[in-house]
């Protein structure tokens, strides 16, 4: 697999959650870098809501400048990051990412009725509507390679309740104690890592601004 030559992934909710900062997505896109949206196990609410991830990206990157007429990341940009650009970064753009003849029929169908309450102007951009109001719960049907995996919000190949039951049964009786022990070890490891980077922290102290939020430090 060949990764896209000028591409990167952004996972805004994870970066916020684990204190990694905010990626300069607008500047990257403006420079011609293809930016895709990714997710792992550290999203908001632990619910794997990819629509929410697109919304977070849209809200975070709407302010590249204090000027009202400045270019900025639009909802359609975030939608493209979550579809076409993601496929490009992974080197799968010939297979997925857009709905075209010859590509795999990976299709997500949404029910917009909840999003349209109490009113939506008929001329409103549907992509804007999705990014502003959409949720994973609005997904009604999912096809992967033309095969229906979700129909009327019900999984067709997996018994969700059975999976949850088996997961609960797989949890060790010693889990609570193991978790406490590992948490204690992790705290000690963090202290060791911080000590290792002590000289680097001292160097950065003369560079970092206070408060640390660089987007609020345009002097």
N, C-alpha and C positions, 0 to 999 in steps of 0.2 A: 504494500500500500504506500503510495506516494502522497505525502501531505502537500497541501497547497503552498507554493513558494513564499507567498506573502500573506499568510493567514494566521489568526490566533483565535482562541476561544475566550469568552467572557462569561463568568457566572456571578452576576452582581449580588444576589442574595447570599450566596456562600461567602463572598468576599466581605460583605458587611458583617456577617455572623461571626466569622473567625478573625476579624480585624485586619484583613489584608489590604484595605483601602478601596479606592474607586478607580477602575481602569479608565484611561483617557480615550474612551471609545470614539467620541466625535473626532478628535485629532487623528486617530488611526484611520477611520473611514475617509477623512478628508485627504489623508496622505496616500490613499489607494490601497490600504491594507484591508483584506477581507476579514471581517470579524463575525464569528458565529456565536450563538448562545448555547451554553452547555448547562447541565445539571448533574449534581451528585446527591449525596445523602445529607447535605447541609443547607437545604433551601428553607424558605419561610414556612413555618407551621408543620414541617416534616410531611407535607402532603403531595410532593412531586407535581405541583401545579405549574405546568409550563406556560400557560397563558399568563399567570401571575408573574412569572419570571420575565416575560416580554414586557409586562407593564412596569415592573421595577426598573428595567433597563431604560424604558422610555422616560420615566420620571427623573432618573438620576442624570441623564445626559441631555437634558433640554436647556442647559445653561452654560454654554461654552464661553459666553461673554455677557457683560452687563448691558450691552446694547440691544435694544428692543428688536431691531431689524437684522440681527446677526443670524447667520445660518445655524441650525441646530439639528439634533437627531429627531426625526419624525416617527410617528407610529409605524408607518410603512417601512421605514428603515429597520425598526426592531422586528417587525414581522419577517422581513427578508433575512435578518440575522438568525431568526429561529427556524428558517426553512432552507432557502436557496444557499445562503452563505455558509450555514452549518455543513451542508453537503459538500460545498467547495473546499472548506478547510480540511475535511476528512478524505478528500479525493474521491468522493462518491457522486459528483455532480452529473455524471453521465447516466446514473441509475435512479437517483432520487433528488428531492429538493424542490422540484417544480412539477406541475402536472402537464406532461407533454407526451406525445405519441412516441413509443419506444422505451419509455421509462417505466419503472415499476409502479403499479397502481397503489401507492401508499396515499390514502385519502382519509381526512378527518372531516366529518360532517357535524356541524353544530346547530343546536336549536337556539335561535336568537330571541325567542319570546320573552324570556326573563330580562335579557339585555335591553329590550325595547320598551320596557315599562318605566315610567308611566307614558312616555312619549319619545319618539325619535323622528326628526325631520326626514321625510322621504329621500331627500337628496344627500343625507349624511353618508360619509365614506364608511362602508362596512368594516374596513380594516381599523379605522379609528374607533368604531363601536366596539370591536373585539378587544382592542388594547385597553380602552378606557373602562369597559364594564365586564368583559368576559371572565369566565372561570372554567376550570377543568370540568366542573359539574355540568356545564352547558354542552359538553361533547356527547353527541347522541349515537354516532356510528363511527367505527374505525375499521379501515381496510388496510391490510399489509400485503403487498404483492397481489392484490385483488381478492384476498381471502378476508372474509368478515370476522373480525375478532371481538368486536363490540357491536351489539345491535339493540337499539332502544335502551341504551345505558346498561345493558346486561352482557357480561362476558360469555362468549360462546364456547371457549375451549377450557376454561378454568372455573372450578367451583371456589369462589372467593372465600366463603365461610369455612370450607374444608382446609384451605391453605392457612387461614388464620388459626384454625384449631390446631393444625400440625405445628405451626410456629410456636404456639403457646406450650405445646407438649414438649417441644425440643429445648425449652429453656431449663437449664440445670437448676436443681434445688439450691446449689451453692452460689447462684448468680449474684445475689445481693452482697455476700461476703467478698466474692471475687471482684466485684465492681468497686467496692470500698478499697480493697487492697491495691488494685490497679490505679485508682484515682490518686492514692497516696504516692505510689511510685511515679506517676506522671507529674505530680507537683514537684517532686525532687528532681526529675529530669528537666523540667522547665527552668529550675534554678541553676542547674549545671549549664544549660544552653545559654542562659542569660549571662552567666559568668564568663563563658567562653567568648561571647561577643562583646565583652565589656569595653575593649579598646575601640571597637567599631561604634558602640553607643556614644562614647566620649567624643569621637570625631564628629558624629552626626549632631551632637548637642549644639555645635556652633553653626549648624546649617538649618536645622529644623526651626520652623516658626511656631509661635504659641498664640492662639490655639493651633493644634496640629492640623486642623482642616484646611488644607492648602487652598481650596476654592474660596475660602473667606479671607484670604491674605493677599489680595491684589492691591498693593499700595502704590 
